Amino acid sequence: MQSCLRSLLKTGHWVLGSPKPFGQCSTLPTSLRYFRSSSPFHASSVSVSELEKRISAIPLDRFRNFCIVAHVDHGKSTLSDRLLEITGTIEPGGKKQVLDKLDVERERGITVKAQTCSMVYKYKGDDYLLHLVDTPGHVDFRAEVSRSYASCGGAILLVDASQGVQAQTVANFFLAFSQGLHLIPIINKVDLPSADASRALEQIKTSFELDVENAVMVSAKTGLNVEAVLPAVIEKIPAPTGDATKPLRLLLVDSWYSTYKGVILLVRIFDGTIKAGDQITSFATGLKYIVGEVGIMYPDQTPQRSLRAGQLGYIYFNPGMKRSQEAKVGDTYTTVGSELLVEALPGFEEPKSMVFVAAYPVDQGDYGHLEDSINQIVLNDRSVTLQKESSEALGAGWRLGFLGTLHCSVFEDRLRQEHGASIIITPPTVPFKVVWANGKEEIIRNPAEFPDSDIVRARVAELQEPYVSVTITMPEEYLGKVIELCEGNRGEQTELQFFTATQVILKYDLPLAQLVDDFFGKLKGVSKGYASLDYEEAEFRRSNIVKLQLLVNKFPVDAVSRVVHTSQAERLGRQWVTKFKTHVDRQLFEVVIQATAGKRIVARETLKPFHKNVLHGLNGTDLSRRKKLLERQKEGRKKLKTFGNVTVDQKAFRGFLAK
């Protein structure tokens, strides 16, 4: 047997796996396994799918890149589902909201992150390659909408027939108009009893001066007339420009992180072709990468042999891009060696955080798990800013910056749902600006850094707070209540416009601190849900602001502090001390809870001590003994108050910070 094996090794049959020599060696046991070599994997050996054959046969003039934009809850995701069904991209009657990938999106019925999908559609005997981008509707995620416009040649302007034109509809129109997109008006939910399509069309014509004669009336939920949408897209939206023979030039539109593949890039190819094995470089960072795979979203990641000019698709690298910070949205990439032949594309303005909160684990033993959870979400949502901080009351934590209050709420929901995290979130705060006496300006995002000491305050020339320009659309009958709400929140009216007989557009300059203090909820309350809100960053203005802080027995509670306008200090101070009193345990001594605005105490509550009857069993006639016992009790309480510490547990903070 040994001699037979040696002969096999010499002739190479063991490696090559030919079974014939084994049959000639009768002494070999029959349990031995045979090994056969396989040829090395090459991209050229992969069979081309029918989908890829159809796409490769479509010329650039039959490409269409478009997105759906609308106010929140006007039916964008539902319409996307119907279009995917019509083109055969997904099976009819399958799961709903295909392009809403996150659990929180499905639960809340909103789109948080823009998603793309490629579709092949036959129109008048020819195949068309359509790239659809489903965009968020809420103002907090406007940056997603702006990035989507850069990769599209047109947009579907979707309007709810029962709600009509609302604030985000107006904002999306002007954003698309400024980028030169071709807009197709589509009226959705025409099957509802409250639908008024003629009113919605009149609003579109009056507000945007769009031609509404060819507007499409649909019901995305029932599928009514949805088949007329894609022909309108093909007829009215121009094909993308580009040249597949030129050097590669692509725009990074978005990115997300995969545990196994690293950072995956969503790109729009403007010129040239890209395929696996190409070496490309970034204009922003100068780093070089080898492309590992290219493909399209159909609706999930579907590998392709190449992507060419005009297409939207994904790429990732081998070895992978490990740091999401390297993927700068708006960056231009080209092949190595073509840097001087290609001009960089205009990028995007990075979104700025406008709302800040502090986050702490309920149990400090969970700090490591919570840190990993936050870092994983931040990898796919780089608009969140992250900075470590600590609190004497709540321990180690983080200061997080968000685009708005809904963005913050979605982030918190994702931590709880996707990672099972238990977390304490402080009320939202906004940044403020300090203008020092020497002319230097500084943006401060943490209330703990507010210059409230006498020495530091003497060097401050001016304090400023951020304002936003707010656009509110509503029925005329709620105008008085909405104006009263805005004036009560220190707003300054800039414009009042009746764009129909019953609909009003109201514009105010409003302090951002008032906007994040549940202004949207109050607006929905006074308008019975009919008013809609949009806002954009305006400027910093001089303001009389002060640091509001909570004291327990004259010791500050660092986790509960906020920079507010002096006109709001007393009202908030009273709310704080009243609420905090209900969550603090009684002690053997008196506990004083105070709210201070600067050096001034604006509110106070007292928590009475436990009372012990030291006179129990004492003869009523012994007055001297009675006085002696009461004096001793009084002295003991003074001593406890002097040396005793009030322990405020985590449960009290959770109760106080809960909404």
N, C-alpha and C positions, 0 to 999 in steps of 0.2 A: 504493500500500500504506500509506504514512504517513497519508494522509487517511482511509483506512478504519479504521486503528487509532485515530486521534483520535476518530472518530465512535463507535467502540466504547467508549472510555473515557468519553466524554461521556454516553452512554446507560446506562453501568453494566453492559453485557453482559459485559465482561471479568471483572468481579468476580462477577457472578451465574452466569457459566458457561454461558449459552445458546449452543448450537452453531449456531443458525440464521443469525446474521449472518455467520459465517465462510463459510457456503456461498454467500452472496451476493458474497463478495469472491474472485473467481477468482484474483487475484494473490497470495493468501496461500499459502505453502508448505504442503504436506500434512503435514509433520513436526511442526507445532505441536501441543502437547497442550492438551486442554480441561480446565478446572478447574470443579468444581461445589461449591457451598457446602453444608455440613451444618448442621443445626439445632443449637444449643447443647445440651450434655448436661444433663439434669435428672434427679434421682432418680425423679421420677414417670414418666419415659419408660422405665425399666427394667422389663422383663417380670417378673412375679412367678412364681417357680419353683413346681413342684408341691409340693416340700418345704415352702416357705414358706406355701403355701395350707393344707397339712395342719396346720402348727404354729399358724397364726393362728386356726384353727377349734377348737383345743383350749382349753377353759376352765381356769382356775387349779386347780380341784379335781381335775383329771386330770394335774397335774404331780407328779413325784416326784424329789427330789434325794437321792442316796445315794452312799456311798463303800464301798470294800472295804478292810478293815483286817485285818492278820494279822501273824504273825511272819515274818521274812525267809525266802524260799524255800518258802512254803506254797502258792504257785500263784495269786497275785493277778492277775498280768499274763495268765496263760493263761486264767483264768476271764473276764477282761475281753474277750479275743479271741473267746471263744465267745458272749458276750452281744452283741457287735457283729455277729457273723455271724447270730445268730438274728433280730435286728431289721433285717437287711438293710443295716446301715451300711457293712459291708465285705463283699467277696466271700468265700465259704467257701474254705478251702485257700490263701489268699493268704499274704503275709508274716506271720510270727509276731511277737508282742510289739509290736502296732501302737502302743500308747500309750507304749512305751519309745523315746523319740526319740534318745537319746544312744548313740554307739557303745559307750561303756564300760558302759552298762546292758545292752546285748545281749550283750556279751562276757562280763560277769560274771554275767549272769542275775539282776540285782537292779534294783529301782526306786530311783532317786536323787531324782527330782523328780516331785512329784504332777502328774498330767495329767488333763484332763477331756474328756468327749465327750458330745454330746447324741444321743439315740436316739428314734425314733418307733416305738411298739409297739402293735399292735392286740390288745386283750384284751376278750373278750365283746362284740365288735362295735363297741367304741369305741377311738379313738386315745388313747394316753397319751404325754406327753412326758417322757422319763426323762433325767436328767442324772447321769452316772456319773463318779466321781472315783477314779482308781487311785492309791493312796498308797504311799510307801516303807514297808518293813518294819523297817529297821535303826534302832536307837536314835539314831544320829547325826542322823537326819533327822526327829526327832520334831516339829520346828516345822512341817514340811510337813503332817504329819498333823493337827496342831492347827488349822491354817488351813483344811484341808479340812472338818473338823467344823463350822466356823462357817457354811459354805455349804450344809450338808446337814441333812435332817430325820431321817435314819436311816443305819444302816450294816450291811453284811454282815460278820459276825464269822467269818472263814474259819479253819478248823483242819485241819491235816494229820492224816489218820486214822492214819498210822504214827508220827508224832511226838507227837501230842497237844498239850495246852496247854503253851506255852512262855513264856519271860519276857516277850517283847514282846507276846504275846497278852494277858497279864495287864495290862501297862501300857496297851495300847490300850483294853481294856475299861474300866478305871477312868477314863481320859481321856474316853471317849465317855459313860460313865455320868454324869460330873460335868457334862457339857453337855446332858444330858437327851435323848440320841439314842435312838431305838428300834432295838434290835439283833436281827438275824436270824441265828441260828447255822447255819452250813453246814459240813458235813464233806467235805473234798476228798480226792482220791487213794484212793477206796475200792476201786479196782481193783488196788492193789498187793498182792503176797502178804503183806507185813508189816502190812497195814492192820488196825486194831482199832477200828472205828467205835464199838462199845459203850463201850470204855474212854474214848475222846475225849468221848462224850456225857456219861458219868458225871463226867468232870473239869469239863466246862462247867457241869453242874448243881450240883456240889459247890462249885466255886470262885466262880461268878458268880450262882448261884441263878436261872438263866434256865430258861424252859420249853423243854425239848428234845423235846417230843412231836411238834412240827411242824417239827423240824430237817430240812433237805434234805440228802440224801446224793448227792454228785456225783463225777464224775471229769472235771475240766476238760480234761484231755489227750485223752481219748477222746470226750468229749461226752456221757457217760452221765448222764441225768437233768438235764442243764443247763437244759432247757426249763422245769423247775419253779421256777427261781430267780426269774424276773421276775414271775410271778403272785404269789409270796410277797412280793416287794417292793411290789407294788401294793396287796395286801391289808393289809400290816402297817405300812408306813411312811406317815405322814400327809402330806398335800399341804402345800406351803409356804404361809405366810400372806403377804398383801400386797394392795395396792389400786392398780390401774393408773390410777385417776382422781386420786389424790393427787399432790402435788409429788414430783419425782424424789428418791429416796434409794437410793444404791447403795454397796456395800462393795467395796473393792479387796482381792481375795483373793491375787493373785499378779501378777507382771509379768515380761516378758523383752524383750530389745533386738533390734530388726531394723535392719539397715544402711540400708534404704530407707524404712522407715515410722517409725523412732524407737522409743520405748518403747511396747509393746503391753500393755494392761491386761486381766487376767482379772477379771471383776466378777460380783457377785451382785446382781440388782435386787430390792430389798425393796419399794419403792413407785414408782409412776409409770411412765413410758415414756421411752426414749431413742432417738434416731435421728440420722442424719447431718445436720449443720448446727446442732445444738443447741449452745449455749454453757453449759458447766458449770464449777463452781469446786470447789476442794479445801478441806475444813475444816481440814486440817493446815497447809497452806502458804499458802492464800488465793489461789493462782494460778488464772488463768482459761484455759480451752482451748475450741477449737471442734472438735466431733466430726467426724472425717473419714469413719469407717466403723464400723459395728457388725456383729456376726455371731456365729455359734455355731461350736464345734468339732465337725465332723461327718465324720471325726475330725480333718480338717485345717480351716483357717480357711475358713468358708463365709459370705459376706456375706448380711445380712438387711436388710430395710427398717427394722426397729425391733426393740428388745428391751423386754419388759414385765415387770411385777412377777412374781417367782417364777422367772425364767429365770437361767441362768448363761451368760455369753458373753464375747466380747472386744470391746474398743473401741480405736481409736487416733485420734490427732488430726491436724488439718491447719490450720496447720503442726504438725509432729510434736513430741512431747515429746523433747528431745534428751538430757536428763540423767536417768539412772535413779534418782538420789537424790531427784528430785521425786516419784517414785511410792512413797509410803510405805505399805507393806502394812498393812492394817487401817484405812486412811483412809476417810472418808465423802465422797462427792461429791453435789452437787445442782445444779440449774439456777441460773444467775445470776438473782438476785432472789428466790429462795426460801430464802435462808440462815436467815431468822428463823422460817420455817414448818416447818423440818425439824430434828429432833434427831439429833445425831451418834450413830452406832452404836459400841458398845464395840469397841475395836481389839484388836490382838494384842501380846503382850510380845515385843520383839525378842530373837531368840536370841543368847546370849553365846558368844563364842569361848572354848573350854576347852583347846585344844591349839595351841601355837605352834611354828613351824619357821622357819629361815632358808633362803632360796633364792638361789642364785647361778648365773649362766650358766657353762657349762664353759669357754667362750671369751669373754672380755670384749668381743670384737668383735661378739658376738651380743646384747649388752645391749639395744639398741634393739628388736630383733625380739622378744626374750623379754618386754620390758616391754609391747609392744603385745599379745602373746598373753595375758599375765596380765590386762591391763585388759579384754580382750574377754570372758574367762570371768567376771571379777568383775562385769561388767555384768549377767549373767544369774544370778549367785549372790552376792547381797549379804550373805549370812551370812559371807563371807570378809572378814577385815579385812586391810588392806594398809598397810605403812609401809616407807619406804626405809631401808636401813642399809648400812654398808660394813665390810669386813674387810680387815686388812692381808694376810692369807694368800690370800683368795678374791676380793678386789676388791669392786666395787659389787654390791648385791643388795637383797633385800627381807625383811622379817619378816612372815610370813603367819599369821593366826589362823583356826582351824577349829573346827567343832563337835565333832570327834572324830577318831580315827586313820583310820577308813574314809573320812570326808569328805576328809581330807588325801590319802589314797591315790588316791581318785577324781579329785581335782583334778590330781594329778601325772600320772595316766594321760591325762587330757584334754589336758594341755599337750603330751605326747609324741605322742598319736594325731592330734589335730585340728590341731595347729600345728607338729609336727615339732621341738619344742624340746628342746635338750640342757641338762639342769639338774642341779645338785647340791643335794640336800635334806639339811639337818642333822637329827639325831635330835630327836623332839618334846620340847618342854618345856612346863611349865604355869606360870601366873602365881602369884605369892606376894605376901603383904601385909607391909608394914613398918609397925609402930606406933612412931612417934617418941616421944622423951621428952616433947615438948610436947603429946602427945595426938593429933597429926595422924596420919591413916592414908593410906597410899599403895599402890596396886596396881602391881607391877613385873612386866613381861612379858618382859624381856630379861635373861639372866644377866649380861651385861656391866655392867648397872646395879646389881648386887648390892652392898650396903654392906659391903665386906670390908676397907677400909683402917681403920687404928686410929683416925684422927680421926673418920671418919664413923660407925664402929661404936660409938663412945662415946655417940653421940646416939640410938642405937636402944634402945627399951625392950623390944620383942618382935618376933619373926618368926613369921609364920603361913603355913600351906600349905592349899590347898583339899582338902576331903573330898567324896566322893560316896556316896550311898546305893545299894548294889548289891543287885539281886534276881537270884538264880540258881535256876533250876529244873533238876532232874536226876533220873535214876533213883536209887533208894535205895542201890544197891550202890556208887555212887561218892561217897557222902557223906563218908567219912573222908578220901579224897584231896583233895576240894575244900576241906574245912575246913583241912587241912594247907597247901594252897596259899594260902588267904586269910590264915591266921595268919602264914605266911612272908612275906607282903607287907604286914605291919603292919595287918591288918584287925581290926576289933572287931565281934564277932557281936552282932546285935540281935534276931534272930528265927529260929526253926527250926520249920517247920510241915509235917506230912505231910498233903497234901490228897487223896491216895489211898493205898492200901496200898503202892504201889511208887514214887510220885512225891513228891519233897520240894521245898519252897520254902525257900531259905536266904537270909537278909538280913544284909548286912555294911555297916559304914561303913569305907570304904577310901580311902586317900590317892589323889588323882587322878594324882599322879606315878607310882604303882605301876600304875594302870590303863592308862596310855598306854605303859608299858614291856612291850608285848606280853602283857598279862595275859589277853586273850581267847584268844590262841593257846595259851598255857600251859593255860588251862581246857579247851580242846578236846582238848589232849593227854592230860590226866589223866582225862578223862571219855570218851575215845574218840569225841568228837564229839557226845555225847548231851546235854551240858549247854548251856543257853542263858542269856544275860546281858542284863540291862537295868539302867540306872542313871539317877539324876537328881541334880542339883546339891544339896549339903547345906549346907555352911558352911565358913568358914575356922577352923582350930584352931591353937593355939600348937604350935610344933614346933621341934626342934633341927636346923635345916637349915644347910647350908654350901655354898659354891661349890667345885665340883670343876673343876680346870683342868689342862691339859697344858702342860708346859714342855719345850722342846728347847734343850739347852745353856743352861738357866736363863732362856730367853726365852719368854714365854707365847704360845701359839698361840690367838689370839682366836676362831677359828672353832670350836674344840673346847672348850666350857665348858658347865657344867650345874649347876643347883642341886639338891642331893640331900640326903637325910637322912644324918646322921652314921653310922648303922648300915650304910648301903649304900656309903659312900665307899671303903673299902678294896677291896671286891670289884670295884666298877666301875673303880677306879684300876688294879688289876692287869690287868683286861681291856683297858683302853685302851692301856697302855704295851706290852703284849704284841702287840696287833694293830697299833699304829702302827709298831712296830719292823719289821714285815714289809713295810711300804710305803715306808720311808725309805731312800734310796740311801746306801751307805757313802761315807765321805769319807776324805781323807788324814789326818784327825785323829779322835780319839775323840768320839763323839756320845752325850750322856747324855739319855735321855728319862725324864721324871719326871711323876708325877701328884700334885698338891697339893690338899689339902682345907683351906682357910683358910691357916694358916701351917705346916701339918704336911705333910710328904712321906709319902704313903701307899704309893707303888709306884715302882720304878725299873727301867729296862732300859738296858744299855750296848751301843752299836753299835761294834764294834771297827774300827780304821782299816785301810786298805790297808797291807800290810806290804811294805817294800822291803828286800831283803837287801844291806845296805851292805858286808858282809864278803865278798861274792863275789869270788873271785880273790885274796884276801889270804893271804899266807904265815901259817900257823898259829902260827909261832914269834914273830911280831912282836906282842907283847902290848900295848905302848904305842900302836902304831898302831890296834889293834883297839878299845882303850878310847876313843881320841880320836874315831874314826868313830861309835861308839855314842853318845857324849855329844853329838856334833854333831847326830845324828839326833833325839835326845831334845829338845834345845833347839829344833830346827826344828819339832817337833810342838807344843811348848808355844806357840811363836809363832803357828802356824797356828790353834791352839785359841783363842788370845786374839783374833786379828784376823780369823779366817775366819768366814764366815757359812754356816749350814746352809740350803741352798735346798731347800725342800719343794715339789715341783711339784704341779700340779693332779691328776695321775694318782694321786699318793699320797693326796690328800684324798678323791678319788672312791672309791678302794679302801677307805679307812678308814671312810667314812661309809656305804658300801654295807651293806645288811642281810645 
